[in-house]
Amino acid sequence: MTKQKKRSAKKVAQILERGTKILELRKNGASLRQISAILTKQAKDKGEPTRGYSYEQVRKDWLEIIQLCIDEQQDTVEEIRSLCSERLDKVMLHMFPLLRSGDSEEKARAANAIIRANREYAELYGAKRPLAVEVSNPDGTPLIPKNLSVTINSIYDDGGDPSAGNAADDTDSEASGDAPRSA
């Protein structure tokens, strides 16, 4: 998870005020330099000081509004995760007594519900991630046959036995005048 900055309400208001203008102009295709020029011109037209609309300040404001959006999204994800966790807790609390007492049909239903809830917990908190497996030779090089096309041809030519060799491939390619293919 990303570490979120603690911002005061005043700072957030400043970011939102300046950032929304920048965000709208960026959505319309303006570069940060163009945005700086536009905001400087708007400030001059209103008789306001133009200080704070340099390219560097616009860039900093742009990065701040993006980070604020990311932080808000992360907060939303955490809220959703919390609500789902509470729901799963209620399911577990309801199902465990049925698992301990009750007829076999209720026990089976309760066990299935608990298993599904545990799977959802694992997905919710990221414990159920696929493993990345990389197949390689003992020396760490990729496991790729040297003559892939020759190997594939030998499987078909020799009736499906790749260990039978590729003598037919060599003679066929020599007879036809083609050089043996390699991967």
N, C-alpha and C positions, 0 to 999 in steps of 0.2 A: 504494500500500500504506500501511497505517497504521503509525505509529511506535509500537513496543511499549515499555512501561516495563520497566526491569530491576528486578525485585523480589527481595528476599532470600527464602530458604526460610522463614524465620520470619514474614515479612510475608505470604507466600502462605498459610501455615498459619492465621494470624489471619483473613485474608480468608475462607478456606474455612470456618473454624469459625463465625464470625458470619454469613457470607454464606449458608451452607446453611440456617440457621434462617430467615433473612429470605426466601430464595428459596422455601422450602416454604410459608411463610405467604402469600407473594404468589401462589403457584400456587393456594392455596385461596381467593383473592379478598380478602385483607386489604389495606387501604390502609397506606401507610407510617406514618401516625399510629396506626393500630390496632396495627401490628406493634411500634411503640415502646412502647405501653401494655402489650401482652402480654409483651414481653421484660422490661420493668421489673417487672411483677407476678411473673414467674417468678423473677427475681433476688431480689426481696424474700422470696418463699416459701422460697427456698434459703438465705436469710441472707447472700447476696452483696451487694456494693455495687451500687447501681443506676446509678452513674455510667457513661456511655457508651451509654445507651439512649435518648437524646433523639431527637426527630424528625430533627434535622439529622445526627446521627451515623448513624442508621439509613439516612437518605437517602444519605450518603456511602458507607456499607457496601454498599448496594444498587447504587450506580453502580460501585463497585470489583468486586463479584462479576460484574456484567454485563461489565465490561471484561476481567476475567480469562477469562471464557468466550469472549469474542471473540478474545483473544490466543491461547488454546489452539486455537481453531478455525483461526486463521491459521497457527499452527505445523503443524497437521495438513495444511492445504492445501499448505504449503511442502514437507512430507515427501512427500506424494503427487506433487507436481510434480517433485520430485527423483527419485523412483523411476521415474516415466514418462520423464523425460529420460534416465536411465541405460538404460532399455529401448530407447529410440529410438537412443541412441548405439551400442548393440550391434547393432541392425538395420543401421545405416549402415556400421559397421565390417565386418560380414559381407557386405553387398551391394556395396560399392564394388569389391572385387577381381573379383567376378562381372561387373560392368559393364565393366571394362577387358579382361578376358579371358574367353573362353568362347564358346559358340555363340550364334547370334542369339536363340534362345528363352530362354536364360539371361540374356542382356543385356536383353531385353524385360522379363522377370520382375524383374530387379534394378532396372531403371529405374522400373518401376511401384511397387516397394516403397520406393524412395528418394523418389519423389514423394509417396507416402502418408505417409511418415515426416516429410517436410518440412511437409506440411499439418498433421500432428499437432503438430509443434514450434510452428507459427504459432498454432494454437488454444491450446496449453498456455501460451504466454507472452503471449497477448493481441494478437499482431500481426495476427490475422485478425478484425478487427472490422468490422461493416457501416458504411458511410459514411452519415452523415445528410445528406440532400439536401433543401433547402427550395426550392421553386419560387416565384418572386415576379416581380413587374413590375420594370422598371429602377429605379423609385423606391423599391423595397423593400416595397411593399404586396402583400398576398396575391394570387395569380393566381386570381381567381374571376370568371367571367362575370357581368356586371351583371344580366342577365335570364336566369338559368339555365333557368327553366321555359320561357320563350319560345324560347330557343335549342334546347332539347330538342324542343319541339313542332315547330319549323321543320324539324328534321332529318327527322322522321317525315312531316310534311305535304308537304314539297317533294321527296320521294323520296330522302332521304338526303344532300342537298346543303345543309349549313348556311350556305354563302355565298350561297344563293339569296334570302335575306332572310326576313323574318317578316311580310310583308304579309298573308298568309292568317290569321295569328294575330290581328292587330289587327282585321280585319274580322269574324272569327268572334266575337271577344269583344264587339265593339260590337253585332253583330246579336243576340247572345243576351242583351245587357243586362249582361253581366259586365264588370267592370273588368279591364284587362290585369294579369296577375300579374307580380310581380317578386320576386327573391330577397332 
